[in-house]
Amino acid sequence: MRNLLSDPARRNRAIVLVVVGAAALLWPVFTSKTMHFYGALSAIYALVALSLVILAGWTGQVSLGHAAFLGFGVYIGQKVLSAGVPVPIAVLTVAAFGAVISLALGIPSLRLRGVYLTIVTLAFGAACQRYFFQLESVRGFRSSTVPRPSVFGISTASDKGLYYVVLVVFAIAVFMAWNLRRSDTGRALFAIRDSEEAAQALAVHVAPYKIGAFALSAALATTAGLFYGMLYGATPGPDQFGILQSFFLLALPVVGGLESLWGAVVGGAFLATAQPLVNVFHIRLFLASSVALILVALSGYDGVTGMIAALFRSVRDAVTGRERVRYGSFVPEAAAETNGKAHVHVRVVGEAVPGSMLRLRVRGAEADK
């Protein structure tokens, strides 16, 4: 606790976490039943956004087939819940199915990188929409109702109760992802994202990490599909899990911040705030998300979280008088002329500070100078 209070960065993150957590818990208290529905839907989409943060933001694998995993979660969840399986067991079952399906897709695609892997996931999503979700055995229970059993005494018959259940599941998933990012596995994922060749040179076995990240991402997406079916109370048609839906799901973490856990939270909150505006101005949600995606891309920041972080740093520096440091460009030729020691020109705006107070950050790694 003393370390938390003495470190300003940790203290600020803790304050933000408490404020956001309190707002999430109090959301149903001060909103209408309609907003309870949108709150639950936002938590479900935040879970999907978290899965894409792990896959695309941390591992560098862009998927345009996650709407299909969402659909698998809906259909498999309907079968499992209708059989009387408790929700916690149903979550594990659906997540396991999603991981297995991802292995069937991911293992043959190990040698693919960049846009080619994206094309494979796009084809997978299109095939599921056009063929799998159109099978007679699947169409037979498309309009079937999805049960809403209680979870540890919490009734999910109302959208308010389901919201709290999904919120708990999302919080557990975020905690697991936070520990993953801080672990050696998380550092290996970031190394693979930056350069697979460099990661292999550092004795990182790329294939197991890529498959594991894909499996974890698919498991989270199918889990979200289980709650998606519970929220709507029926299994929707295949158009709900098509290519456009995959683009929309990918837009959520990009708008929120693709490399940050907060990006998943902001992505889900974006839906909660955008949907009422969409209803008022009679525009399509895909159009609203597309405009938001373009604005974020033009801003040059890592989503809304990157904008907020930059704004906070600017305000903090203005209040505290902290000097702003501008970094010059790295010139490879300069390294050759100085026996392998490269020089980066730094210009301090404001009063000069001792070298002992400087901190060097290189791709997330920090070193005191």
N, C-alpha and C positions, 0 to 999 in steps of 0.2 A: 504494500500500500504506500509506503514511503517513497519507493522508486517511482510509482505512478504519479504521485503528487509533485515530485521534484522534476520530472521530465515534462516540459511544456507540451511537447507533441503528443505524448501519451495521455496527458491530462485533457487536452483538447479533444482527442478521439473518444475518450471516455465520456466527456460531456455530450458530444454529438450522439454517441450510442445511447445514452440515457434518454436524451430528448426524443430521438427517433423511436426508441422502444416504447416510451410513454405515449407518444402520439399514435403508434400502431395499436396499443392496448385500448386507448380511449376512443379510437375511431368509431366503433359501433355505438358508443354512448351518446355522442353528439351528432349523429347522422341518422338519416331516414333508412327505412328498410330497403329502398332502392339502392342506396349507397352501400348497404351491407353486402348486396349482391356484387357491386363493382369492387368493393374491398376484397371479397373472397376471390373474385376473378383476377384482381391485381396481384394478390399473393400467389395464385397459381402461375400467372405469367412471370412473376419474379423468380419462381422456382425454375421455369424454363430458361429465363435469362441467365440465372446462375449456372445452369448446365452449359450454356454457350460461352460464358466467361471462362470457364475451366477449359473448354475445348478450343475456342478460337482465340481468346485473349491470352491465355497462359501457354497453350501448346502450339498455336499457329495453324490449327486445322479448321477451316471454315466449312460449316455444314449447311446445306440448303435442303436437308431432308428431315429436320427435327419436327416438323408438323406431322410427319408420318409416325414418329415415335409417340407424339402426343395422342394420335389416333389409336395406336396399339394399346396405349394405357387405358383409353376409354373402353375399348371393346373387351380387352382381357379383364379389366376391372369389373365390368358389368357381369361377366361370367363368374368371377371369383366371389363378388359380393352377393350375387343371387344364390350362390351355393351356401350362404350363411357363414362365410369366413369372416372373422373379426377384422376390423380395419387395419390394425398394426400388421397382422399376418398378410393381409391383402397388399399392403404397401410393399412388403418384402418380396412377395410373389411377383407383383407387377414389375418391380425394379429388376428382379432376376431375369424375367422374360426380356426386358429391354436390353440388359447387358448381353444376353445370349444372341439376340438379333443383331446387335452392334458387332459382335465378334464375327458373325457370318458375313457381314458387310466389310468390316475393317481388316480382317486378316488377308483376304485377296487383294486389298488396296494398299498394302504396306509400302510398296515401291512407288506409289504415286505421291506427288507433292504439288503444293500450290493449287493452281486453277484446275488441274486434272482431278485432284481429290474432290474439289468442290463440284465438278461436273458429275462425278460418280454419285455423290449424295443427292444432287439434283435429279439425276435419272432414277435413283432409288425412290425418292419422294413421288416423282411422277408415276412410276410403276405402281406404287402402293395405292395412289389415288385412282388410277385408271383401271387397275386389275384386282388387287387384293381386296380393297374396300367395296368392290363391285361383285365379289363372289356371292353365290346364293346363300352359302352358310353364314356369311357376314351380314348380308342384307336381311336375313331372316329375323335378326334381333336388333335391326337398326333403330326401330321405334320402341324398343323395349325400355322399360323404366329401370333406373339404376337405384338400388336401395340406399338409404341413408341411415345406417346403424349408428348407435351411440359409441363414443370412444372414451373409455375410462369414465363413464358417467356423464360425459358431455354430449348433449343431444345435438345431432347435426341436421335435425328436421328443419331448422330455420337457417337462413343464410348467415345469421350472426354466429350461431354455434359452429357452423362449418368454417367460417372465417377464422375463428380462434384455433381450430384444429389445424388448418392449413398453415396458419402463422407459426404454430409450434413446430410443425414439420420443416418449414422454411428456416426457422431459427436453428434447428439442429443441423440442417444441411449447410448453412452458412458457417456454423462453428466447425464442422468437419472440413469445409473448404479452407477456412482460415488456418487450421492446423496443417492441412496439406500444403498450403503455400509456404509456411514457415519451415517445412521439413526438407530433407535432402531430396525427396521425390519432387517437391514443388520447384526447387532450384534446378533440378534436371529438366523439368518441363519447360522452364523459361530458357534454359540453355538450348533445348531442341527448337524452341520457337525462334530464337535469334539466329542459330546456324546449326543444322544437323551435322555438318562436317566437323565443326569445332567441338560439338558435344561428343561425337565419336572419338575425336582425338583425345578427349579427356576421359576416355574409358566409360562413357555413358552408352548403354545398350538402348538404342533409340526405339526399336520395335516394341518391346514390352511397355514402355512408357506411353507411346502413342496409342496402342491398343487399350491400355488401362484408362487413359484419359477419355477415349471414345466410349468405352463401356460405362464409366462413371457418368459421363454426360447423358448417355442414352437412358441410364437407370433413373436419373433425376427427371428427365423429360417424360418418361412413361409414368413415373409417380405423379407428376403434375397432371397427366392424362386421366389417372384414376379419380382425382378430385374434380377435374373438369367435367367428367361424366356425372359425378355426384351433384355438382352445382346445378347443372342443367336438368338433371333428373331423367335424362334419356340419352341414348347414343345418337349423336348428330349424323348427318349425311357425309359422304366423302369430300364434298366441297369445303368442309370445315378444316380439312387436313391436307390441303393441296399446296401447290407451289407458292401462290400468293401468301398463304398463311405462313409458310417457311420464311419468306422474305420479311414479313411483319415480325415474326419471332426474333429473327436476327437483328432487326432494327432496334428492338428494345434494349439489349445491352450496349449496342453501339451508341445510342442516344444517351444512355445512362453513364457509360464509361466501360469500355470493353476489357480493360486490364484490372479493374477494381471490383472488389466485392460490393462496394457501394453502388456500382453500376447496375447490378441486378436489382437492388432496392429502388433506385431511381427509375429504372426501366419499368418496374411494376407500378410505381407511383405515377409515372407518366400516363399509364393507361387509366388510372383512377381519375386523373384530372382531365385527360383528353376526351374521354368518352362523354361526359356531360356536355362539354363544349361542342362535340360532334353532333350530339342530339339537338342542341340549340340552333346551331348554324346549318344543320342539314348537309353536312359534308361527310365523305367516307373516311373511316378510321385509317384506311391504308393511305389515303391522300395526306392526312394529318401527320402520320408517322413518316411518310416520304419527305414532306417539307421539313420536319424536325431533323431527319437524317441528313438532308442537304445542308441545313444551317450548321449542324454540328461538324460536318466534314469541312465546311468553309472556315470554321472558327480556328481550326488547327489544334484544338484541345482534345483530350481524351474524354469526350462526352461532357455531360453536364457536371459530373463530379470534378473533372479537370478544370472546368470554368470556375466552379465554386472554390476549388483549392487555390487557383491563381488569384482570384479576387480576395480571398482571405489573406494570402501572403502579401498582396499589395497594401491592404488596409493595415495589416500588422506592421509592415515596414514603415508605413507613413506615421503610425502612432508611436512606435518605439524608436524611430529614427535609424533603424538598421540599414546599413549600406546595401545597395543593390549591386550585384556583380554581373558584368556582361562578359561572356566567353567568346574568344576569337576562334577562328577556324583552325583545324589541325592540318598541317602541311606535311605530307609524307617525305618530301624532299629534304625538309629541315632535319628529319631524323637521320637521314643518311649522312648529312654533313656534320653531325654531332655525335658520331660513334654510337648510333642507335638510341640516343636520348632525344626524344621529341620535346619541343617547347610549344606551349599554348599561351598565347598572349592574353592577359587578363587586364581589363580596365575597371577600376573601382569607381563607382559614381558616389561621391561623398568623401568623407574623411577616411584616410587610410587606416587599416586595422592591422594588428600584429599577425604574423603568419600562423601563430599557434591557435588563432581563433577561426581559421579557415577550415572548411570541410570540402573534400573533393568527392563528387558523386559521378560514378561511371556505370551506366546501365543498372542502376539500383544499388550498386555496392558503394560503400562510403569509406573514406579514409581521412583521418585528421592530418593536417599539414602544419 
